[in-house]
Amino acid sequence: MMYDVIIPNSTTYLLVKIFVLILALLLWFTITAAPVI
């Protein structure tokens, strides 16, 4: 992956993965909740 070159630090890489996961989850909630609201 691209992040392996930019971020060699495993802790930062883990934080980025968690951040992306939360971001994707929020995006999914927005898409699924949009027709209800």
PyMOL commands that set and color helices and strands:
alter all, ss='L'
color gray80, all
select helices_A, chain A and resi 3-6+10-33
alter helices_A, ss='H'
color red, helices_A
deselect
rebuild
show_as cartoon
